[in-house]
Amino acid sequence: MKPPFRRALTIAGILILWLGATAWLVFNEAYPDLLNRVSSGYQTFLSHGVMIMDRWMTISYQGKAIGYSRSSVDVDQNDPSHQYHINNRTLLTITVMGKRQRIAVTTNAGVDPQYALQTFSFSLSSSGYTLFIEGHRKQGQEFDITIRGPGSTQHITATIPPDAVLYSPMTEMSLKALTPGRQVTLRIFNPITLTSQNVTVRALRNETIQHRKQPTETLVLSALVDGMETLSWMDGNGTLIRQTTPFGWSMEDCDAREALSLGTGGGSGGDDVLAALAVPIRGDTRVLATGSSVRLRLNGVAFSRSQLETQRQVVTGLGTNSADITVRSESLPLAGCSREAIPADLSPWLASTAFIQAKDPRLIKKAYEITGHWTNSMDAALAIYHWVNTNVSKVPNVSLPSALEVLLRPEGDCNEHTYLFVGLARAAGLPARIRVGVTLHEGRFYYHAWPSVYVGQWLDMDPTRGLPAVNAGYISLLEGELAEQMKLMSVIGQLRVDIL
């Protein structure tokens, strides 16, 4: 149990790390026409003229090569609906608890002559797992989305703003009008979360760096994504030659021979990512598991009161870059509530989503098998908790969590356990939500996910670790699915905890 548990504590953080440090490097390599204005999407950088490009970059972690990324733009004048083809393929090998995990990510976008996105696709493959997301413009801003996983296919509709960019490789014309102090706002559509957000890129300074053993004049750019700052260095031709993140991931311009020399495995795997995800603690950690409540100080990150306060956590003080909180251990209620006693305003936590498919007949059938026609919410929640804890194998996964996929392929880490619990609970009529934060293991905090279910009051459980009621060692930092979890980017590598 111990090795899978330790891996389970890290995978949630690894996904966030990878999505932030790699997926955003894939999606956000272009900062077009930096003229203190909002980008107009693909028109901004395609309307300057027809161009064909093919660029390669190595990806490193802690100075060791772990993979490469290839970006290309091709033009087909004979295709009226897909004149521009914009592609990226990224191969990575990361090491988790001494085990190499191979990851392949591919994104494609088809843009018409009027610079409107018409189609896109995204795929993620890792250790026998493959997820494919494909979108086709339906009408206006609506796209038909198909999500295919190992055991299921879903069809949904999503809205993509007309100025959104799925993926924008760097173009030479991007920097013609750029000077330090200017900025541009780029709207990015993330096919993983099916959401759009604005990313502001600022030109900071001119700087000479060594590139290919030669001094190279560059412009340094800063992009702030979900609170995480990514720095980029670009030469006078507008070519991205280097990009770094706060926790050791970086990209470097190279040629095809250099990239392919890393092999199809994507590189050596580098140092174990566990060290980058651990949160240091000062104080007596024994009270976290045994105390009924614990006072903590969170350092290094600016938190809001609404972000931290839950039924178990109370904010007692907020500083510029710190927060004092009191966290109490959860205890099982003596009795739950009936269906009729569930407040109507909790309906958002009964909803079905793209990755919590609470209305899927297979989840509904399994929820009924587990809980029957329940009359006591506490009995129903405990039944789901025990079923997930017992039936989902605890193995590391580098995947995008989905309740239905875990039901069909019952294995995974804390994300898989949590998504399946929440999906089954909602399917059974129990409001449930996802909490993400840190929990204690071997003297340090690691990023972790666990469910919270309404049984007359909110109750935090952990089916991954086998805790029907969590202790004071669970610190909730945010709530929600992957789109919200991306906000951990501003926390990873910055957070420190003092036990007061």
Secondary structure as UniProt FT lines:
FT   HELIX           2..18
FT   HELIX           19..23
FT   HELIX           24..27
FT   STRAND          37..38
FT   HELIX           42..46
FT   TURN            47..48
FT   STRAND          53..61
FT   TURN            62..63
FT   STRAND          64..75
FT   TURN            77..78
FT   STRAND          84..96
FT   TURN            97..98
FT   STRAND          99..111
FT   TURN            113..114
FT   STRAND          117..126
FT   TURN            127..128
FT   STRAND          129..139
FT   TURN            140..141
FT   STRAND          142..148
FT   STRAND          153..159
FT   TURN            162..163
FT   STRAND          164..165
FT   HELIX           172..175
FT   TURN            176..177
FT   TURN            180..181
FT   STRAND          183..190
FT   TURN            191..194
FT   STRAND          195..211
FT   TURN            212..213
FT   STRAND          214..225
FT   TURN            226..227
FT   STRAND          228..235
FT   TURN            236..237
FT   STRAND          240..244
FT   TURN            246..247
FT   STRAND          249..254
FT   HELIX           256..260
FT   TURN            261..266
FT   HELIX           274..277
FT   STRAND          281..282
FT   HELIX           286..290
FT   STRAND          293..299
FT   HELIX           305..308
FT   STRAND          313..318
FT   STRAND          322..328
FT   HELIX           339..341
FT   HELIX           344..350
FT   TURN            358..359
FT   HELIX           361..371
FT   HELIX           377..391
FT   STRAND          393..394
FT   HELIX           403..408
FT   STRAND          411..412
FT   HELIX           414..427
FT   TURN            428..429
FT   STRAND          432..441
FT   TURN            442..443
FT   STRAND          444..454
FT   STRAND          458..460
FT   TURN            463..466
FT   TURN            472..473
FT   STRAND          474..479
FT   HELIX           482..485
FT   HELIX           486..490
FT   TURN            491..494
FT   STRAND          496..499
//
